[in-house]
Amino acid sequence: MTALLVVALLLVALAGTLVVLAPGPSRQAVTLSVFGLALTVLFVVLQAPDVALSQLGVGTVVVPLMIMLTVQKTRRGR
Amino acid sequence: MSRRARLAMFAVVAAALGAALVLALLGLPRFGSAFHPYGDRAVAVAVGPQQTANVVGSVTFDQRGVDTLGEEFILFGSVIGALVLLRPAPEEREVGVRGAGRVMSSTGLAGYLLLPISLLVGGYIVAHGAVSPGGGFQGGVILASGWHLLYVAGRYAALRRLVPNKPLELAEAVGGAAFAAIGVAGIGVAGVFLVNLLPKGSLGSLLSAGTVPVLNGAVGVEVTSGVVLLLASFLDQAVVLRSIEEADE
């Protein structure tokens, strides 16, 4: 296990913890995007560029965006 | 059941699951070891007879193409399900985009600058699915999310006009159907579903790997249109649809 891999794994653990600790779903959506980016870095370090690209598109852009829009909609509904 | 009993039950199940996980992890090959029997065979087939430089693309679209066909229809079904759930309810009205909010000019500029770049990158990744990392799915997601930079740039009205629902729905269906049709064509030509029936070309050139780039194109069309439709209906829900009482305010 290289030092780079250890750093990437620690980044994932840190970002994942931030998502759990973030108060409220809209803040979690933003931290989830950071978590997705950390996973992308991990996949690149593990030499899986195909998965990294999927993770980058889905995990850092599409899913957080859908969560943000859903939060926006449900807030207005109250 | 009392809280105590629930906790005791959880402790038993968690201990059993934990023990099973540890046992399974101990049975795995060591991390970073050179023992990859499946990988060795997949790589040999990909760069040998199948002439596919992107070995992952060879596995997903050629050696295990049926799995990918299944995934395509999972995506197809999910998008349709989400669109049905997100359709405007009878008690909702469109209020126009006046409530779409302000955008900082720097954000708008970044959106405009990144729009052509992300569309180009997305198209490149779809087209080079047989040669370099990525492919129809990854490129399609980049194309669809890049398209929505128009929303980030504050041009929601323009984005709404530029998302023609009917053609996109048609494109999503055609993309999925094209994948299945190439599979059926394999039965006609060689008696094997999804067999790689086109000439393989030479390793690493854009049109190598036979059906792999064609299938990537079909997936790219399906994923792009599906994700655009999905994001568009989420945006509609969040930005322009209000309940009747709110719309009257």
Interface residues (C-beta under 8 A of the other chain):
Chain A: M1 P49 D50 A52 L53 S54 L56 G57 V58 V61 V62 L65 M66 L69 T70 Q72 K73 R76 G77
Chain B: F31 G32 N54 V56 G57 I125 P133 G134 G135 F137 Q138 V141 I142 A144 S145 H148 V227 L230 L231 F234 L235 Q237 A238 R242 S243 E246
